[in-house]
Amino acid sequence: MRNPLHSIMHTAQYVLDNPENNITAKDRNDLNLLVQVGRKMSMLINDLIDLSQMRKHNLRLDKKAVDLHVQIKIVLDMLAHVMIKQTIQEQE
């Protein structure tokens, strides 16, 4: 599951980082959201692997700081994208 997800993330990041790509601001925002959601999905996969390890009583914990401002911004960006889509569907 990780390899296809990471391939999508890397492709989107490549498009964003390549100055030869002429993409609109909306497309740039969508690609940034794709990369951010991909990172979250990657963490979810890691959480599922951790859960599996917990069930086997074979879990190793690594404590690290979390930047809540960044996490909140990612969630709000995802929700804003969903709300815009929902508003468009309601108007149709």
C-alpha positions as a Python dict, from the first residue, in 0.01 Angstrom:
ca = {
    (1, 'M'): (0, 0, 0),
    (2, 'R'): (285, 238, 70),
    (3, 'N'): (451, 218, -271),
    (4, 'P'): (151, 329, -482),
    (5, 'L'): (68, 603, -232),
    (6, 'H'): (424, 730, -225),
    (7, 'S'): (441, 719, -606),
    (8, 'I'): (133, 942, -626),
    (9, 'M'): (278, 1180, -366),
    (10, 'H'): (616, 1200, -539),
    (11, 'T'): (457, 1258, -880),
    (12, 'A'): (242, 1540, -744),
    (13, 'Q'): (543, 1692, -568),
    (14, 'Y'): (748, 1668, -888),
    (15, 'V'): (479, 1857, -1082),
    (16, 'L'): (473, 2122, -809),
    (17, 'D'): (850, 2159, -794),
    (18, 'N'): (918, 2160, -1169),
    (19, 'P'): (933, 2523, -1286),
    (20, 'E'): (864, 2416, -1646),
    (21, 'N'): (510, 2310, -1551),
    (22, 'N'): (266, 2591, -1611),
    (23, 'I'): (-14, 2508, -1370),
    (24, 'T'): (-290, 2729, -1241),
    (25, 'A'): (-310, 2843, -879),
    (26, 'K'): (-611, 2616, -828),
    (27, 'D'): (-422, 2316, -967),
    (28, 'R'): (-124, 2405, -746),
    (29, 'N'): (-353, 2416, -441),
    (30, 'D'): (-510, 2084, -540),
    (31, 'L'): (-169, 1921, -583),
    (32, 'N'): (-53, 2057, -248),
    (33, 'L'): (-366, 1912, -90),
    (34, 'L'): (-298, 1579, -260),
    (35, 'V'): (52, 1570, -115),
    (36, 'Q'): (-74, 1665, 231),
    (37, 'V'): (-353, 1406, 225),
    (38, 'G'): (-104, 1148, 97),
    (39, 'R'): (120, 1219, 394),
    (40, 'K'): (-175, 1176, 628),
    (41, 'M'): (-269, 849, 459),
    (42, 'S'): (89, 732, 493),
    (43, 'M'): (73, 805, 865),
    (44, 'L'): (-257, 615, 883),
    (45, 'I'): (-93, 314, 720),
    (46, 'N'): (187, 339, 975),
    (47, 'D'): (-74, 355, 1252),
    (48, 'L'): (-239, 40, 1119),
    (49, 'I'): (96, -134, 1113),
    (50, 'D'): (155, -17, 1472),
    (51, 'L'): (-187, -153, 1572),
    (52, 'S'): (-96, -487, 1422),
    (53, 'Q'): (231, -482, 1616),
    (54, 'M'): (44, -394, 1936),
    (55, 'R'): (-180, -694, 1892),
    (56, 'K'): (131, -908, 1862),
    (57, 'H'): (280, -737, 2172),
    (58, 'N'): (572, -625, 1958),
    (59, 'L'): (539, -243, 1944),
    (60, 'R'): (827, 4, 1968),
    (61, 'L'): (738, 364, 2058),
    (62, 'D'): (925, 668, 1930),
    (63, 'K'): (826, 987, 2110),
    (64, 'K'): (848, 1310, 1912),
    (65, 'A'): (701, 1658, 1918),
    (66, 'V'): (398, 1737, 1703),
    (67, 'D'): (331, 2079, 1555),
    (68, 'L'): (-42, 2119, 1620),
    (69, 'H'): (-66, 2435, 1410),
    (70, 'V'): (47, 2245, 1101),
    (71, 'Q'): (-186, 1953, 1175),
    (72, 'I'): (-484, 2185, 1228),
    (73, 'K'): (-408, 2372, 904),
    (74, 'I'): (-399, 2044, 709),
    (75, 'V'): (-735, 1937, 851),
    (76, 'L'): (-891, 2278, 783),
    (77, 'D'): (-756, 2275, 425),
    (78, 'M'): (-908, 1930, 367),
    (79, 'L'): (-1241, 2043, 513),
    (80, 'A'): (-1241, 2362, 305),
    (81, 'H'): (-1187, 2156, -11),
    (82, 'V'): (-1480, 1928, 83),
    (83, 'M'): (-1704, 2225, 165),
    (84, 'I'): (-1629, 2395, -169),
    (85, 'K'): (-1713, 2073, -353),
    (86, 'Q'): (-2033, 2030, -151),
    (87, 'T'): (-2138, 2390, -222),
    (88, 'I'): (-2085, 2338, -594),
    (89, 'Q'): (-2294, 2020, -590),
    (90, 'E'): (-2576, 2193, -402),
    (91, 'Q'): (-2583, 2474, -660),
    (92, 'E'): (-2617, 2235, -955),
}
